[in-house]
Amino acid sequence: MPIFDPSMLPARARHQLLTSLVVPRPIAWVSSRSAAGQPNLAPFSFFAALSATPFLVGVSIGQRRGAPKDTLRNVRETGAFCVNLAAEARLSALNETSGEYPPEVDEFDRAGLPLAEAGSVAAPYVADAPAVLECRLFREVDLGGENALVIGQVLAVRLSEAVPLVAGTHFADTRGVRPVARLWGDLYALMGETASLTRPAPGGPAGG
Ligand SMILES: Cc1cc2nc3c(=O)[nH]c(=O)nc-3n(C[C@H](O)[C@H](O)[C@H](O)COP(=O)(O)O)c2cc1C
């Protein structure tokens, strides 16, 4: 079995190992707007739920030819972005929005997606997305290389009728909209079967 020291690998190999081992990754389909008003939309799979109180999500954004990607530039300019839930029905549109387009390209237009304005932050969202997190920039963390971790505080959660709450809870039942995840390269994971397991009761006998 090979053992790799990531620090000895070229950047591309490190990226390939990381993205193929941390799988499947949820995808933040991030919509934002420049200070000049230009809408932008792009997918990011370096994405995680960070905290419920405060309600935080994180997106790690790289550079393009040494400059911040449009999403990062917009978030810096406006302090706002939305995370649209990436559903299977919109997978090819999502892929379309990942093109390395110049800043003046509106990816909503490009992918034929309807746009609506968030209520709590200065950012657009995909009008027919099954769920949307409206985020205000909480903190930007320099990760020491090309990536910046953008931490967003969720000010509003928008759910469509396609995402009902599980009765008596605030679990948003996203199974019906079939969220997609990223594996590596061009590979995506589609929703398969789910399993339900009851967790062990606390305070049981200590193992030993
Ligand atoms: C499924 C998927 C996930 C991606 N995840 C990331 C990511 O986590 N970080 C990143 O910097 N780029 C990621 N990319 C590439 C960006 O989507 C791409 O660079 C895009 O053009 C950025 O757009 P922007 O310049 O409008 O922000 C991903 C692409 C795809 C298709």
The ligand as a MOL file (V3000), in Angstrom:
LIG
                    3D

  0  0  0     0  0            999 V3000
M  V30 BEGIN CTAB
M  V30 COUNTS 31 33 0 0 0
M  V30 BEGIN ATOM
M  V30 1 C -19.0840 20.4230 -8.9570 0
M  V30 2 C -18.0210 21.4740 -8.9100 0
M  V30 3 C -17.4720 21.8510 -7.7010 0
M  V30 4 C -16.5080 22.8550 -7.6350 0
M  V30 5 N -15.9770 23.1820 -6.4190 0
M  V30 6 C -15.0860 24.2020 -6.3240 0
M  V30 7 C -14.5820 24.5960 -5.0440 0
M  V30 8 O -14.9340 24.0350 -4.0060 0
M  V30 9 N -13.7130 25.6370 -5.0070 0
M  V30 10 C -13.3330 26.3060 -6.1430 0
M  V30 11 O -12.5550 27.2660 -6.0490 0
M  V30 12 N -13.7990 25.9520 -7.3560 0
M  V30 13 C -14.6760 24.9260 -7.4710 0
M  V30 14 N -15.1780 24.5690 -8.7040 0
M  V30 15 C -14.8100 25.3840 -9.8860 0
M  V30 16 C -15.6770 26.6450 -9.9630 0
M  V30 17 O -17.0560 26.3190 -10.0510 0
M  V30 18 C -15.2640 27.4300 -11.2110 0
M  V30 19 O -13.9350 27.8650 -11.0460 0
M  V30 20 C -16.1640 28.6040 -11.4960 0
M  V30 21 O -15.8690 29.1230 -12.7750 0
M  V30 22 C -16.0160 29.7340 -10.4810 0
M  V30 23 O -16.9010 30.7340 -10.9000 0
M  V30 24 P -16.7910 32.2610 -10.5230 0
M  V30 25 O -15.4850 32.7880 -11.1060 0
M  V30 26 O -17.9830 32.8410 -11.1950 0
M  V30 27 O -16.8340 32.3710 -9.0310 0
M  V30 28 C -16.0830 23.5180 -8.8120 0
M  V30 29 C -16.6190 23.1190 -10.0560 0
M  V30 30 C -17.5590 22.1030 -10.1010 0
M  V30 31 C -18.1240 21.6790 -11.4320 0
M  V30 END ATOM
M  V30 BEGIN BOND
M  V30 1 1 1 2
M  V30 2 1 2 3
M  V30 3 2 2 30
M  V30 4 2 3 4
M  V30 5 1 4 5
M  V30 6 1 4 28
M  V30 7 2 5 6
M  V30 8 1 6 7
M  V30 9 1 6 13
M  V30 10 2 7 8
M  V30 11 1 7 9
M  V30 12 1 9 10
M  V30 13 2 10 11
M  V30 14 1 10 12
M  V30 15 2 12 13
M  V30 16 1 13 14
M  V30 17 1 14 15
M  V30 18 1 14 28
M  V30 19 1 15 16
M  V30 20 1 16 17
M  V30 21 1 16 18
M  V30 22 1 18 19
M  V30 23 1 18 20
M  V30 24 1 20 21
M  V30 25 1 20 22
M  V30 26 1 22 23
M  V30 27 1 23 24
M  V30 28 2 24 25
M  V30 29 1 24 26
M  V30 30 1 24 27
M  V30 31 2 28 29
M  V30 32 1 29 30
M  V30 33 1 30 31
M  V30 END BOND
M  V30 END CTAB
M  END
